[in-house]
Amino acid sequence: MTHKPHSKHDALEAYNTVAETVAGPSLRWKDNLIQAVCVIGGLLLGAGIGTLFDFPIGTAIGAVAGMVASTLISGIVLMVLGWVRAARKARNIG
């Protein structure tokens, strides 16, 4: 019985499935782009809100708080999206 060597795409897809369901950083460029846009948006929104309270220090604190909050929220959304992807793959296989 001979086995075909797996392609790089298969190996990357297997890694992404493990990263989405167990743990690990995502290597999907779309996921990383979504997270980057959310974090930058959160940073700008937080800085804008912080500026309303006190210009130099409020802006910095707001920017950091917005960045942290948007990182956590977008990470949770991408985690759930990864679970949905993995469930769809499992349904298609089985």
GUKOLLUM-210802 format. One record per atom (N, C-alpha, C): atom name; z, x, y; residue number from 1; residue in three letters. Coordinates in Angstrom, 1 decimal. Example, Ala and Ser with C-alpha at 12.3 -4.5 7.8 and 13.67 -1.06 7.14 Angstrom:
GUKOLLUM-210802
[N [7.8 13.2 -5.7] 1 ALA]
[CA [7.8 12.3 -4.5] 1 ALA]
[C [7.8 13.2 -3.3] 1 ALA]
[N [7.1 12.8 -2.2] 2 SER]
[CA [7.1 13.7 -1.1] 2 SER]
[C [7.9 12.9 0.0] 2 SER]
This chain:
GUKOLLUM-210802
[N [0.0 0.8 -1.2] 1 MET]
[CA [0.0 0.0 0.0] 1 MET]
[C [0.0 0.9 1.2] 1 MET]
[N [-1.0 0.7 2.1] 2 THR]
[CA [-1.1 1.5 3.3] 2 THR]
[C [-0.7 0.7 4.5] 2 THR]
[N [-0.1 1.4 5.5] 3 HIS]
[CA [0.4 0.7 6.7] 3 HIS]
[C [-0.5 1.2 7.8] 3 HIS]
[N [-0.8 0.3 8.7] 4 LYS]
[CA [-1.6 0.7 9.9] 4 LYS]
[C [-0.6 1.3 10.9] 4 LYS]
[N [-0.9 2.3 11.6] 5 PRO]
[CA [0.0 2.8 12.7] 5 PRO]
[C [0.0 1.8 13.8] 5 PRO]
[N [1.2 1.7 14.3] 6 HIS]
[CA [1.4 0.7 15.4] 6 HIS]
[C [0.9 1.3 16.7] 6 HIS]
[N [0.3 0.4 17.5] 7 SER]
[CA [-0.2 0.8 18.8] 7 SER]
[C [0.9 1.0 19.8] 7 SER]
[N [0.6 1.6 20.9] 8 LYS]
[CA [1.6 1.8 22.0] 8 LYS]
[C [2.0 0.5 22.5] 8 LYS]
[N [1.1 -0.5 22.6] 9 HIS]
[CA [1.4 -1.8 23.1] 9 HIS]
[C [2.4 -2.5 22.2] 9 HIS]
[N [2.3 -2.4 20.9] 10 ASP]
[CA [3.2 -3.0 19.9] 10 ASP]
[C [4.6 -2.4 20.1] 10 ASP]
[N [4.7 -1.1 20.3] 11 ALA]
[CA [6.0 -0.4 20.5] 11 ALA]
[C [6.6 -0.8 21.8] 11 ALA]
[N [5.9 -0.9 22.8] 12 LEU]
[CA [6.4 -1.3 24.1] 12 LEU]
[C [6.9 -2.8 24.1] 12 LEU]
[N [6.1 -3.6 23.4] 13 GLU]
[CA [6.5 -5.0 23.2] 13 GLU]
[C [7.8 -5.1 22.4] 13 GLU]
[N [7.9 -4.3 21.4] 14 ALA]
[CA [9.2 -4.3 20.6] 14 ALA]
[C [10.3 -3.9 21.4] 14 ALA]
[N [10.1 -2.8 22.3] 15 TYR]
[CA [11.2 -2.3 23.1] 15 TYR]
[C [11.6 -3.4 24.1] 15 TYR]
[N [10.6 -4.1 24.7] 16 ASN]
[CA [10.9 -5.1 25.7] 16 ASN]
[C [11.7 -6.3 25.1] 16 ASN]
[N [11.3 -6.6 23.8] 17 THR]
[CA [12.1 -7.7 23.2] 17 THR]
[C [13.5 -7.3 23.0] 17 THR]
[N [13.8 -6.1 22.5] 18 VAL]
[CA [15.2 -5.6 22.4] 18 VAL]
[C [15.9 -5.6 23.7] 18 VAL]
[N [15.2 -5.1 24.7] 19 ALA]
[CA [15.8 -4.9 26.1] 19 ALA]
[C [16.2 -6.3 26.6] 19 ALA]
[N [15.3 -7.3 26.3] 20 GLU]
[CA [15.6 -8.7 26.9] 20 GLU]
[C [16.7 -9.4 26.1] 20 GLU]
[N [16.8 -9.1 24.8] 21 THR]
[CA [17.8 -9.9 24.0] 21 THR]
[C [19.1 -9.2 23.8] 21 THR]
[N [19.1 -7.9 23.8] 22 VAL]
[CA [20.3 -7.1 23.5] 22 VAL]
[C [20.8 -6.5 24.8] 22 VAL]
[N [20.2 -5.4 25.2] 23 ALA]
[CA [20.5 -4.7 26.4] 23 ALA]
[C [19.5 -3.6 26.7] 23 ALA]
[N [19.4 -3.2 27.9] 24 GLY]
[CA [18.5 -2.2 28.3] 24 GLY]
[C [17.7 -2.5 29.5] 24 GLY]
[N [17.2 -1.5 30.2] 25 PRO]
[CA [16.3 -1.8 31.4] 25 PRO]
[C [15.0 -2.4 31.0] 25 PRO]
[N [14.5 -3.3 31.8] 26 SER]
[CA [13.1 -3.8 31.5] 26 SER]
[C [12.1 -2.9 32.0] 26 SER]
[N [11.0 -2.8 31.2] 27 LEU]
[CA [9.9 -1.9 31.6] 27 LEU]
[C [8.7 -2.8 32.0] 27 LEU]
[N [8.9 -4.1 32.1] 28 ARG]
[CA [7.8 -5.0 32.5] 28 ARG]
[C [7.7 -4.8 34.0] 28 ARG]
[N [6.5 -4.5 34.5] 29 TRP]
[CA [6.3 -4.2 35.9] 29 TRP]
[C [6.5 -5.5 36.7] 29 TRP]
[N [6.1 -6.7 36.1] 30 LYS]
[CA [6.3 -7.9 36.8] 30 LYS]
[C [7.8 -8.2 37.1] 30 LYS]
[N [8.6 -8.0 36.1] 31 ASP]
[CA [10.0 -8.2 36.2] 31 ASP]
[C [10.6 -7.3 37.3] 31 ASP]
[N [10.2 -6.1 37.3] 32 ASN]
[CA [10.7 -5.1 38.2] 32 ASN]
[C [10.2 -5.4 39.7] 32 ASN]
[N [9.0 -5.9 39.8] 33 LEU]
[CA [8.5 -6.3 41.1] 33 LEU]
[C [9.3 -7.5 41.6] 33 LEU]
[N [9.5 -8.5 40.7] 34 ILE]
[CA [10.3 -9.7 41.1] 34 ILE]
[C [11.7 -9.2 41.6] 34 ILE]
[N [12.3 -8.4 40.9] 35 GLN]
[CA [13.7 -7.9 41.2] 35 GLN]
[C [13.6 -7.1 42.5] 35 GLN]
[N [12.7 -6.3 42.7] 36 ALA]
[CA [12.6 -5.5 44.0] 36 ALA]
[C [12.4 -6.4 45.2] 36 ALA]
[N [11.5 -7.4 45.1] 37 VAL]
[CA [11.3 -8.3 46.2] 37 VAL]
[C [12.6 -9.1 46.5] 37 VAL]
[N [13.3 -9.6 45.4] 38 CYS]
[CA [14.5 -10.3 45.6] 38 CYS]
[C [15.6 -9.4 46.3] 38 CYS]
[N [15.7 -8.2 45.9] 39 VAL]
[CA [16.7 -7.3 46.5] 39 VAL]
[C [16.4 -7.0 47.9] 39 VAL]
[N [15.1 -6.7 48.2] 40 ILE]
[CA [14.8 -6.4 49.6] 40 ILE]
[C [15.0 -7.7 50.5] 40 ILE]
[N [14.6 -8.9 49.9] 41 GLY]
[CA [14.9 -10.1 50.7] 41 GLY]
[C [16.4 -10.3 50.9] 41 GLY]
[N [17.2 -10.1 49.9] 42 GLY]
[CA [18.6 -10.2 50.0] 42 GLY]
[C [19.2 -9.3 51.0] 42 GLY]
[N [18.7 -8.0 51.0] 43 LEU]
[CA [19.1 -7.0 52.0] 43 LEU]
[C [18.8 -7.5 53.4] 43 LEU]
[N [17.6 -8.0 53.6] 44 LEU]
[CA [17.2 -8.4 55.0] 44 LEU]
[C [18.0 -9.6 55.4] 44 LEU]
[N [18.2 -10.6 54.5] 45 LEU]
[CA [18.9 -11.8 54.8] 45 LEU]
[C [20.4 -11.4 55.1] 45 LEU]
[N [21.0 -10.6 54.3] 46 GLY]
[CA [22.4 -10.2 54.5] 46 GLY]
[C [22.6 -9.4 55.8] 46 GLY]
[N [21.6 -8.6 56.1] 47 ALA]
[CA [21.7 -7.8 57.4] 47 ALA]
[C [21.5 -8.8 58.6] 47 ALA]
[N [20.7 -9.8 58.5] 48 GLY]
[CA [20.5 -10.7 59.5] 48 GLY]
[C [21.8 -11.5 59.8] 48 GLY]
[N [22.4 -12.0 58.7] 49 ILE]
[CA [23.7 -12.7 58.8] 49 ILE]
[C [24.8 -11.8 59.3] 49 ILE]
[N [24.9 -10.6 58.8] 50 GLY]
[CA [25.9 -9.7 59.3] 50 GLY]
[C [25.7 -9.3 60.8] 50 GLY]
[N [24.5 -9.3 61.3] 51 THR]
[CA [24.3 -9.0 62.7] 51 THR]
[C [24.9 -10.1 63.6] 51 THR]
[N [24.9 -11.3 63.1] 52 LEU]
[CA [25.5 -12.4 63.9] 52 LEU]
[C [27.0 -12.2 64.1] 52 LEU]
[N [27.7 -11.5 63.3] 53 PHE]
[CA [29.1 -11.3 63.4] 53 PHE]
[C [29.4 -10.0 64.2] 53 PHE]
[N [28.8 -8.9 63.9] 54 ASP]
[CA [29.1 -7.7 64.6] 54 ASP]
[C [27.9 -6.7 64.4] 54 ASP]
[N [27.3 -6.3 65.5] 55 PHE]
[CA [26.0 -5.6 65.3] 55 PHE]
[C [26.1 -4.4 64.4] 55 PHE]
[N [26.7 -3.3 64.7] 56 PRO]
[CA [26.5 -2.1 63.9] 56 PRO]
[C [27.1 -2.2 62.5] 56 PRO]
[N [28.4 -2.6 62.5] 57 ILE]
[CA [29.1 -2.6 61.2] 57 ILE]
[C [28.8 -3.8 60.4] 57 ILE]
[N [28.7 -5.0 61.1] 58 GLY]
[CA [28.4 -6.2 60.4] 58 GLY]
[C [27.0 -6.2 59.7] 58 GLY]
[N [26.1 -5.6 60.4] 59 THR]
[CA [24.7 -5.4 59.8] 59 THR]
[C [24.7 -4.6 58.5] 59 THR]
[N [25.5 -3.5 58.5] 60 ALA]
[CA [25.5 -2.7 57.3] 60 ALA]
[C [26.3 -3.4 56.2] 60 ALA]
[N [27.4 -4.0 56.5] 61 ILE]
[CA [28.1 -4.7 55.5] 61 ILE]
[C [27.3 -5.9 54.9] 61 ILE]
[N [26.7 -6.6 55.8] 62 GLY]
[CA [25.8 -7.7 55.4] 62 GLY]
[C [24.7 -7.3 54.5] 62 GLY]
[N [24.1 -6.2 54.9] 63 ALA]
[CA [22.9 -5.6 54.1] 63 ALA]
[C [23.4 -5.3 52.7] 63 ALA]
[N [24.5 -4.6 52.6] 64 VAL]
[CA [25.0 -4.2 51.3] 64 VAL]
[C [25.4 -5.4 50.5] 64 VAL]
[N [26.1 -6.3 51.1] 65 ALA]
[CA [26.5 -7.5 50.4] 65 ALA]
[C [25.3 -8.4 49.9] 65 ALA]
[N [24.3 -8.5 50.8] 66 GLY]
[CA [23.1 -9.2 50.4] 66 GLY]
[C [22.4 -8.5 49.3] 66 GLY]
[N [22.3 -7.2 49.3] 67 MET]
[CA [21.7 -6.4 48.2] 67 MET]
[C [22.4 -6.6 46.9] 67 MET]
[N [23.7 -6.5 46.9] 68 VAL]
[CA [24.5 -6.6 45.7] 68 VAL]
[C [24.3 -8.0 45.1] 68 VAL]
[N [24.5 -9.0 46.0] 69 ALA]
[CA [24.4 -10.4 45.5] 69 ALA]
[C [23.0 -10.7 45.0] 69 ALA]
[N [22.0 -10.3 45.7] 70 SER]
[CA [20.6 -10.6 45.2] 70 SER]
[C [20.3 -9.8 43.9] 70 SER]
[N [20.8 -8.6 43.7] 71 THR]
[CA [20.6 -7.9 42.5] 71 THR]
[C [21.3 -8.6 41.3] 71 THR]
[N [22.5 -9.1 41.5] 72 LEU]
[CA [23.1 -9.9 40.4] 72 LEU]
[C [22.4 -11.2 40.1] 72 LEU]
[N [22.1 -11.9 41.1] 73 ILE]
[CA [21.4 -13.2 40.9] 73 ILE]
[C [20.0 -13.0 40.3] 73 ILE]
[N [19.2 -12.1 40.8] 74 SER]
[CA [17.9 -11.9 40.2] 74 SER]
[C [18.0 -11.3 38.8] 74 SER]
[N [19.0 -10.5 38.5] 75 GLY]
[CA [19.3 -10.0 37.2] 75 GLY]
[C [19.6 -11.1 36.2] 75 GLY]
[N [20.4 -12.1 36.6] 76 ILE]
[CA [20.8 -13.2 35.7] 76 ILE]
[C [19.5 -14.0 35.5] 76 ILE]
[N [18.7 -14.3 36.5] 77 VAL]
[CA [17.5 -15.1 36.3] 77 VAL]
[C [16.5 -14.4 35.4] 77 VAL]
[N [16.4 -13.0 35.5] 78 LEU]
[CA [15.5 -12.3 34.6] 78 LEU]
[C [16.0 -12.2 33.2] 78 LEU]
[N [17.3 -12.2 33.1] 79 MET]
[CA [18.0 -12.2 31.7] 79 MET]
[C [17.6 -13.6 31.0] 79 MET]
[N [17.8 -14.7 31.7] 80 VAL]
[CA [17.5 -16.0 31.1] 80 VAL]
[C [16.0 -16.1 30.8] 80 VAL]
[N [15.1 -15.6 31.7] 81 LEU]
[CA [13.7 -15.5 31.5] 81 LEU]
[C [13.4 -14.7 30.2] 81 LEU]
[N [14.1 -13.6 30.0] 82 GLY]
[CA [13.9 -12.8 28.8] 82 GLY]
[C [14.3 -13.5 27.6] 82 GLY]
[N [15.4 -14.3 27.6] 83 TRP]
[CA [15.8 -15.1 26.5] 83 TRP]
[C [14.7 -16.1 26.1] 83 TRP]
[N [14.1 -16.7 27.2] 84 VAL]
[CA [13.1 -17.7 26.9] 84 VAL]
[C [11.9 -17.1 26.3] 84 VAL]
[N [11.5 -15.9 26.8] 85 ARG]
[CA [10.4 -15.2 26.2] 85 ARG]
[C [10.6 -14.9 24.7] 85 ARG]
[N [11.8 -14.4 24.4] 86 ALA]
[CA [12.2 -14.0 23.1] 86 ALA]
[C [12.2 -15.3 22.2] 86 ALA]
[N [12.7 -16.4 22.7] 87 ALA]
[CA [12.7 -17.6 21.9] 87 ALA]
[C [11.3 -18.1 21.6] 87 ALA]
[N [10.4 -18.0 22.6] 88 ARG]
[CA [9.0 -18.4 22.3] 88 ARG]
[C [8.3 -17.5 21.3] 88 ARG]
[N [8.6 -16.2 21.4] 89 LYS]
[CA [8.0 -15.3 20.4] 89 LYS]
[C [8.6 -15.6 19.0] 89 LYS]
[N [9.9 -15.9 18.9] 90 ALA]
[CA [10.5 -16.2 17.6] 90 ALA]
[C [9.9 -17.5 17.0] 90 ALA]
[N [9.6 -18.5 17.9] 91 ARG]
[CA [9.1 -19.7 17.5] 91 ARG]
[C [7.6 -19.6 17.0] 91 ARG]
[N [6.9 -18.7 17.7] 92 ASN]
[CA [5.5 -18.4 17.3] 92 ASN]
[C [5.4 -17.6 16.0] 92 ASN]
[N [6.4 -16.8 15.7] 93 ILE]
[CA [6.3 -16.0 14.5] 93 ILE]
[C [6.7 -16.8 13.3] 93 ILE]
[N [7.8 -17.6 13.5] 94 GLY]
[CA [8.3 -18.4 12.3] 94 GLY]
[C [7.7 -19.7 12.1] 94 GLY]
